[in-house]
Amino acid sequence: MWSTITSLGILAVTIHFIKDDWQFDHFVLDVLYVPSPHTASVIKDSVVEIISELNIANRLIGITSDNEAKMLAATRQIKKTLNLSEFRHYRCAAHVLNLAVEAALNTSIVPNCVKKLRAFISTVRNSPKQMDKLKEYFRIEKIKFKAPLPDCATRWNYTFYMIDRALEIKPLLTHLIPNFSSLSNNWPSEEEWNVLTILADLLAPFASVTKVISASNYPTIGEVKLLFEGIRVHLNYPRGEDFILQNQIDEMKHVFTNYFDEINEALHVPAFFDPRYKKLAYSNMSQNDILEPICRAMANYEESTDDTSIPYQPIQTSQRQLINLSPTETRNFFRNLLMPDQTPLPISNELELYFNSNSPGDEIVPLEWWKNHTMEYPILSRMAQDYLAIMPLLFLVNSFFQLQENNLVKHVTELMLVQHEHAYA
């Protein structure tokens, strides 16, 4: 739970869904005051109250929160209280990355190196005289000025950017030391610079992944799963017995692997519905292992489908829709016209057809892809409409901040519910 400066416990609850026109949407259900003590049971009661009030329990398929123990317990209690058998908990991907990086930043030789550089950069940035001198060095070298970047102890990626920029402009920063003796005490030694260099290389993929998923208005679980598989490969890359930050690697692997193993099962089905990464997101898994969980989930959707074959529509009633069909759908449409007595393709084959079809390019928008392939994959498209609404990370509720005229609320923990098929009206 986050608290206001007046120590009030605040929890924001938002809902995410995909509309019938395949447009992603979300809105804030409520911003809750959660009374003390902020136990899992109290959080559960607060969330269940709003769900019951809006009568949307039977439309929920998942919830996204951070990895805090009481949030995990509260989610289990919500599932049990509402008796939601298919309800899943999805943990914030950005928080998992943060926990893994913190494990490295707080291990053995790293903290002192980072602390010294942080103090050095802070001294330079807070001195107009030193900043002016640094700009002068850039002018002499005929290089475009790049200021040293500040660090923020609560945001690990700021630490990475501080180190990365310091390494980039290190020769120019060095010129400041003879002119300002107060800086020498915090100037890292060559050994410490070596540690910082290797640390920056180690953290760069984490920073890249954080930048990608945080900058996206609509990151999918398939994309996050693909990026996390890449992080796993990065951490397991052989670096030799004499690698100076092996302890940091071990700590990061321990934290990341534990969390990734816990969330990977929950990510399996939703990741399948990003057509760009339907194969890449599963590393070296066999096709059978990939498709088996999808088959189980698909059975719930087949049960609610009365017709088990692709419906045939006369051209008189469908000709206006032809312009919106994909090339594959168009060919199938006319194939049915030419061979009307042929047994239609069973819907149960949708899964293998989709999995074995060519993946579209990264520039494709998943919702647009499914909108254009709804007729081709009638059951899978219904599943995609549900699973693609699941958010893999949390976003702060900007609209709530705008309502706070006195700006008392500085932080909000957001609990994100995923609504089944249609928005609550």
N, C-alpha and C positions, 0 to 999 in steps of 0.2 A: 504494500500500500504506500502511496505517496501522501504527504501531508502538506497543508497550506502553512504559511508562516504563523498562523494562529493555531496550528496543531490539529486541524480538522482532517479526518481521513476522507479521501476523495477517490471515487472509482467511476470512470466513464465507461458506458456500455454502448457499443455501436453494432449495427447489423449490416452485413454485406450480402448482396444477392445479384443475380443476373436476370434481367427482365426478358420477356418473351421476344423482344427484338434484338436480343443478344448484346444489350448495353449493360455494362457493369455499373452498379449503383450502391450507395451506402448512406446511412444517416445515423445520427446519434439517437439512441432510444432514451437514454437518461444519463444524467450526471448525478451519481448517488453520494450522499453523505453516509459514510459507514461508521457507526458508533464504536467506541472502544469497548472491549479490547478487539483488535483487528485479527481475530482468529479465523481459521478456515470456515468454521460454522457460521460466523457472523457474515462473512463475505458471501457464503452460499445463500443464506437467507435473503440478503439484499438483492442478489441476482435473480433468485427464484421468484421473488415477489414481483419484479417487473415483468418477467416472462409470463407469469400466471395472469397478471393484470392485462397484458396484451393478448393473451391466449395464443401464443405462438410456439408452445412447447413441441407440438407434433410437426413443426416445420423446421426444426433445428437439426443440423447434422454435425456441427462441430463448434469448437471454441478455441480462440487463440489468446494466449497470455504469456507472460514471461516465465522464467524457471524458478521463481521463488517458491519455497516449500509450501507455504500456506495457500498460494494460488493453485498449485498442483493438487493439494488436498481438497480445496474448495471445488475444483472442477470435478473430481471424483464424486464428491457429495452431490453436486448438481445433477450429474448423470444418474446417480442412484435415486435421488429424490424424485426426479421427473420420469424415471423408468424409461430411459432412452437407450435401447440396446445398441444402436448403430452410431451413437454419439461419440465423437473422437476429440481428443485434446491435441492441439497443435501448439508447439512452443516457438516463441519468437526466434527466428534464425539469427537476427542481429545480436540478440542477447547471448546466444551460444558462441558466436564468434568473439564477442567481448570477453566472455569467461575464459576462453582458450588463450587469448592474447594476454589477459591479466596474469595468467599462470606463468607466462614467460617473463613479463615485466617485473614480477615480484620474486624472481628466483636468483639467488647467489649474486654474481658479479654485475648483473644488469642494473639494479636500482641505483647504485652509486654513480655509474656512468651517466645514466639518464638525469639524475639529480644534479650533477655538475654541469652538464650541458644546459639544462633548464635554467639554472641560476645564471650562467653566462649569458644566455640569450635574453633573459629577463632584464639583466643589468644593461645590456646594449640597447634594448628596445625602450627602456625607461629613461634613457639619457639622450636628449636632443643633440648634445655635443658629439656623442659617439655615433649616433645615426648619421649626422651630417658628415662626419669623417669617413664613415663607411661608404656613403654615396660618392664622396670625392674619389675614393679608391676605384669605384666602378667607372667613374668618368675617365680616370687616368687609363684604365685598362680598356676603355671603349666598349664596355659591356652594359647591357640594359640592367638597370638596378632591380635587384630582388631582395626584399627585406627578409631578415630572419623571422621565422614564424613562431608565435607563442605556443606554449603547451597548455593543456587543460588536463589536470590529473584525473578527472572523472570521465574523460573521453579518450580512449587509447589511441584512436586514429589521429588525434591531434599530436600525440607523442610521436607517432610515425612521421607525420608531415614535418614536425620540428626537426627530427633527426635527418630526414631526407633533404630538406632545404639546407641545413647546416653543412652536410657533406658536400652539397653542390657548390656552396659559396665559401667553403673552408679556407682556401688560399687568401681570400679577401678579409675574412674574419681574423686571420692570423696577424694581419698588419695592424690590427687595433691594439694588440697586447703591449708592444713597446711604448705606445703613446698613453696607455691607460693601465697603470700597474695594478689597479684594483681588479682587473679582469684575470690576471694570471692565476690566481688561486682556484678559479673555477674552469680554467681551460683544461679539457681532457688530455691525458697523456697519450702517446702514440699507441700504447697498448689498449687504452680505453677507446680511442678512435677506431681501432680495429674491431673491437667488440661492437661499437655502434654501427659500423659498416655492415658487419655480418648480421646484426639484429635487423637493420633496415631491409636487407635482402630476405630475411626470414619472414618479416611482417608484410612485405609488399603484396603478396597474393591476398592476404586477409584484408588489407586496405582496399584493394581493387574490388573484391567481392562486396565489401561493405558499401563502397561507392556505387556499384551497379544496382544493388537491391534497394538501397536507400533513396537513390535518385529516381527510381521508377515509380510511376503512379499506379502501376498494376503489375507488380512482380508475381510470377506464378510459382507454385510449389515445384513444378517441373524444372524451372530455371534454377531455383535455389538448390534443389537436389543435385543437379548437374554441377553447380559451382562447389557444393560441399564435397562431392566425389573428387573434384579437382584438388580441394584443400587436403583431403585425405592422402592423395597421391603425393602432394607437396611435402607433407609431414613425414611420409614414409620413404622419401627419396634417400638413397644411401649417400652419406656425407663423409664417411671415413671415421676411423677410430679416434683421430686427433681433432675432430671438430670441436671448436672452442665452446660452442653453445649447445652441446649435446644434452646437458641437464635441462635446458630450456625446452629443447625439442621433446624430450621425454615427458615433461610436465604438460606441454601443450597437447601432445598425443593422448595422454591419459585423460585430460579433461574433454577434449574434442571427441575422442572415440566413445567415451562413456555417454555423452549427450547425444551424439549422432546415432549410436546404436539404439538409444531409447526412442528417438523420434523417427528413425528410418522406416519402421513398420507403418507408422501412421501416414508417412509421406508417400508410401508405395502407390496406392490407388490414385490419389489426386495428381501425382506427377505424370501419370500415364496420359492424361488428357491435354497436355501441352504437346501438340503434334510436332513441334520442332525438336523435342528432346525425348520422345517416347521410347527410344532405345538407348540413347547416350546416358540418360539419367540413372541407368541400372548397372553401370560398370560392367562386370564380367558375368552377370547372371545369365543363365540359360533362358531360352524363350519360354519354356514350360514354367520355370520359376517366376518369370515376370507375369505371365498371363493367368496363372492359377488364382491369385488374389483378386484379379479383375473379374474373372469368371464368377467367383463367389459373390462379389458385389453386384454383378450384372444380373444374377438370378433374382434379386429383389425387384429389379426393374422389369424383367420379363414377366414376373407374376402379375403385374398390373397391366400387361399388354394383351388385349383380347385376340388380335390378329397376329399370327406368327410369321407372316410373310410380307414382303414389300408390296404395298397397295398399288394396284394398277389403276391409272386414271386416264380416261379418254382424252385425246388431244383437244377436243372441244372445250373441256373444262380446265385445261392446264396450259394452254398455249401462251397465256400472258405471263405465266411463271417461268417459262423456258429461259428467258433472258437472264434470270437470276441463278440458273443452275451452273454448276461447275462443268468442265468438259467431260469428266467421267460420268456425272449424273446425266448429262445430255445424251451421251452415247448409250447409257443403260435405258434411258427413256425410249429412244427410238428402237433399240433392240427389242424391248417389250412390245412395241407397236408392230414390228415385223413378225414376231413370234409370240402372239398372244396366248397360244395354248401351252407354251413352255412353262414348266414349273418354276415359279419365282424362287429366287435365291433365299434360303432360310436366314432369318435374322440372326440365328446363333453363329453364323459365319462372319458376322460383322467384325468380331474381335480380331480374327486373323487377317481379314482384309485390311483393316485399319493399321494393324501392327506392321504388316508387310508392305504397305504402300510407301512410296517415297516420302521422306520427311520434307516439309517446306523449308525455305530459308529462314534465317534468324529474323529477317525484317518482317515476317508475317505476324500479324496480330492474331493470337489464338482464338479470340471470340469471333473475329471476322471469318477465320477458317472454318469454324464449326457452323457458323451461320450459312456458309456456302455449301456445307456437306451434310446438312440435316437430313435431307431425303435419302442420302446414301447410307447414313448410319443412324437410323431412327432411335434405337435404344441407347447407343453410346452418346449421341448428342444430348439426350435427356440427362444422362449421367454427367456429361461435361458441364451442363448448365448448373448442376449442383456443385461439383467438385472444383471447378475453376473459380468459384466464388470464395474459396477458402484462402485467406491471407496468411503468408508465411512469416510475417513480422508485424509489429505494432506501429501505429502512427499516432502522434498526439492529435487531439481534437482542437483544431484551430478555432472553429466556430465557438467552442466553449470559452476559450480565452477572450474572444471578442465580447462576450457577454459580461465579463468581469470588469466593470468600470473602475473599481479600485485596485485591480490587478493583484488581488490577494493570492490567487491561485497561481503558483509557478509551475507545478508539475501535475500531470494527470496520468494515472495508470489506466490503460485502455484495455478493456476486455471485449474481444471481438467475437460476435456470434455469427454463424453462417446460416442463412435461412434457406430452406428447401424450396426450390423451384420459383416461387412467386413472392413478391413483397407483401408484407402485411398491410392491409388497407384500413 
